[in-house]
Amino acid sequence: MRAALRPDRSIDPAKIARVERGDLARSVVATGKIQPRAKIEVKSKASGIVQKILVDYGEFVRQGQVLLELDKEDLQARLREAKATLQAAEAAEEAAQAAYERNKVEAEGPDLPFLKSNMDRARKLQTEGLISKSLLETRRKPTRWRSTSRWRPCATWR
């Protein structure tokens, strides 16, 4: 009866293997959430169509590293448009400057000889007694001129 109560210590030959040195592979199946060490939001200063992606998903990157290239056609078109707008503004500035210079010359020059001759004629007529002194004084007023291109009292012709 003793033999019947004893456990059987014999090993099944299918479960026996030779001892070898090697790596053990162990897999664990679990549910849960995987969290990154650090989460960084990447924003672009320029918008456009992505032409080439230079990094892979999950790859480590350094500060300042180029991550992708945008399609340059849209950006170059905007640059050409901005240059054309600048050239148009510069041309408008030159035209305004030329108009200013022309107006300045017209205001200072062409009427002055006419006014001077008109005043000389009025003086001659007054000395001959053909016009009164008060009329001479009224003719003297338009000859008062300043270079600011506006009529203001300045100097009179004598």
Residue pairs with C-beta under 8 A, 6 or more apart in sequence:
42 67
44 70
46 70
46 75
48 70
48 71
48 74
48 75
49 70
49 71
49 74
50 68
50 69
50 70
50 71
51 68
51 69
51 70
51 71
51 72
52 68
52 69
53 67
53 68
54 66
54 67
54 68
54 69
55 61
55 65
55 67
55 68
61 67
103 149
104 149
107 149
108 147
108 149
112 145
115 142
115 143
115 145
115 157
116 143
116 157
118 139
118 143
119 139
119 140
119 143
119 157
122 131
122 135
122 136
122 139
122 140
123 136
125 131
126 132
126 133
126 135
126 136
140 156
140 157
142 151
143 156
143 157
144 151
144 152
144 153
144 154
144 155
144 156
145 151
145 152
145 154
146 152
146 154
